[in-house]
């Protein structure tokens, strides 16, 4: 599946290390259909910023927009040389990423590596799936239940 086939214009924003734009960044959220929140599997600070920084910001400026959570640098987490060069580093596990997904209500959790290209396509596919078939809102779910009026309840 190709992203550009979905709409004439698709925008991707990368906000890492742009703290100078904290006040301007939310202006780009308008009209978003999905947010892909990425953190490094070899950086606890990056992982913790999902809850400390990004979720509060998105809840405030773009409530209700579906999320895809992505753990990046999967290749480094499994690289014995990298881990040996960074003593004391405790990488984020798949279980911790999945727990974070549940905690923030993300539709998907995917781990990937841009270096090896492992699961990179899966990240985009997940975002596309969310846009094509967005999660039902609570009110829509309730509407699908058959409504029984007060008179029907008396007859039961």
N, C-alpha and C positions, 0 to 999 in steps of 0.2 A: 504494500500500500504506500502511496506517495503523498506526502503532506500537502503539497501544492495542489493536488487534485481536489481538496476539500473546499477551498475558497480562493478567490483571486489574490488575496493578500494574507499571508501568515507571518506574524511577527514573533520573534524569539528575543527575549531580553536576558542578559547575563549581568547580574548585579553584584558579583563577588568583589569585595574590596572597594566598594564605591560608597563609603560612609558619608562622603561629602554631599551625596545626593539624597540623603535620608528624607528631606522634605519634598523633593521633586519626584522621587521614585513612585510614590502612590498615584501620581497623575497618569502613569502609563498603565495602570491596572484597569481603567475603564474599558468596558467591552470585552474583557478577557473571558474565555470559555473554560479554561483550565489553567491551573498553575502546576508547574513541575518544580517541586522543591528538592534540591540536590544537596547532599552533604558528603564529605569525604569519609570513607570507611576507616581511614588511618588518622583521623583528627577528631578527638573527643569534643573540642571546642566547636567545630563545624556541626557535629551531631547535636550538641546541646543548643546551638543557635536556632535550630528548627523550632524548638519550644520557646526559647527565650526571646527571640527576635522576630522570626518570620511568621509564625502562627498568630501572635498578637497583632502584627501589622496587617496581615491579610484579613483577620476577623474584623478589624476596625475599618479598613478601606475597601474590602471586597468580600463581604460576608456571603456565604452560600456558594461560592465558586468551587467546583470540585478540585481535588488535589491528587497528584501522583507523586509519591515519595521515591527518591532515587538515591541509592548509596553508590558513590563513585570511587574510582581507584581500586577496584576489586583486585586487580593484578598485584597491587602493592601489599594488600592484606595477606595474600598468599605467597609473597616473595620472601624467602628465608634470608636472603642477603639484605634486603631492605630492613626487615625486622631486626636483624643483627646489628645493622648500622644505627638503629634507633632504639637503644635499650630502654626499657620501661614503657615503651609504647604499647598500649592495650587497644587493639583495633575493635571497631564496632562489629558485633556478630550479626549474622542473618536474623537470629531470634530477636535481638535488640531492635533491629530495623523493622521487623514485623510488628513488634510491640509498639514502636513509635507510630507505625501506620495506623494501628487500631486506636491509639491515644488521640491522634489528630484527625481521625476520620478520613484518611486518604483512601481512594478507591483501589490503588495498587501500590505495591512496594517492589521495586526492581533494583538489583545490584548490577552494575556494569563497569566496563573498562573502556575508556576511549583509546587507550594504547593498543589493546588487543582487539578492540571492536566487539568484545563479548557483550551481548545484550543491549547494545546501543540502539539497534532497530526496535527492540522490544520496548524501550522507553518511549519512542515516538509512536509506536503502535498503540501503547496503552493510552497515551494522551489523545490520540485520534479516536479510540474506542469511547473514551469519556465524552468527547465532543459529539460524536455521532449518536451515542445513546447515553445521555446524561442521567445521573441518579434521580429517581423520583423524589420529589419533595414530600414531606410528611402530609401536607394537605391533599396532594394528589393521591397518595395511598389511601387516605381515609375516604375520598370520593369514590373509589372503586368498590368499597364495601357496600352491599345493598343497604339502603336506608330504610329503616322501619319507623313509621310514624307512631304516634302515641296510641292511635286507634288499634293498630296491629298488635301492639303490646298488650292491650286489654283483652284481645281475643285469644291470647296464648294461654 
